[in-house]
Amino acid sequence: MKRAKFLLIFILLGFFSARPDKVLRLATTTSVDSTGLLDYLAERFYQDTGIKLQWVAVGTGKALRLAREGNADLVWVHCRNLEMKFWREGYGVNRRVIARNYFIIVGPGSDPAGVKQAKSLKEALLRIKASGVPFISRGDGSGTHQKELYLWSLVGGKPEKNYFETGQGMAQTLRIAQEKQGYTLCDTGTFYGIKGIDKLVPVFSGSSELENIYSVIAVNPFRWKNAHYEMAMRFIAWITSPRGQSLIKSYQKNGRVLFEPIADIPGVDLLK
């Protein structure tokens, strides 16, 4: 019996000693996960620092909630209003802008609402509202969902008919939009970085309101003592360094750069 207990203790000690002792918990939005960018960066961050990056991709709103609850050391998100609220409430410190892409409106190739003919973002949204063609919203409190609601507010609110909320991530929402032959708002990284949505095409882009800025924020160690602040700051320093920024720039899918590094552009986030 004593021998069995000794063997069990020995096995458990061996198991725990084999676990990585440097693990950084990241809560993030779905686009940097579904595109494969995080897998690409995590491997190289580990090579450079010996720190293993573990993440959950749930959308900006839920990512910030996880951090508020002490279940993350760092967030990578893309909704400035929610980020500033998180910072003002004392949950986050050292916010740094790191990358951007752009939102686009995508829809069926036949473009039944004639969105491609729109000369402005407002006209594009009004055409969708007037057409009655389905619009598929994430409806999940994510950064994309927050942006979408803001854009609808510019034209008197979201459509009253055929407006569907999926409560899911961007990739799943795109697939549902394809099934329903409807429109949706999507970031360029996800749209060009995933497979299986070939029946959807970009129908409106290029408006200044569609810029999509990503930032990282460390969780305040004075709010949560279990937060790995030093490791979070090492990641922030790494991702904003020439090394991290060049890795973001070099990451491509289907011949396209999905995210533009912007850590060294002064004032890029000033009015966002």
Secondary structure, DSSP 4 states (H G I P E B T S, - for coil): -HHHHHHHHHHHHHHHHHS-S-EEEEEE-SHHHHTSHHHHHHHHHHHHHSPEEEEEE--HHHHHHHHHTT--SEEEE--HHHHHHHHHTTSEEEEEEEEEEEEEEEEETT-TT-GGG-SSHHHHHHHHHHH---EEE--SS-HHHHHHHHHHHTTTSS-SSSEEE--S-HHHHHHHHHHHT-BEEEEHHHHHHSSS-TTEEEEE---GGGEEEEEEEEEPTTT-TT--HHHHHHHHHHHTSHHHHHHHHH-EETTEE--EE-TTSTTTTTT-
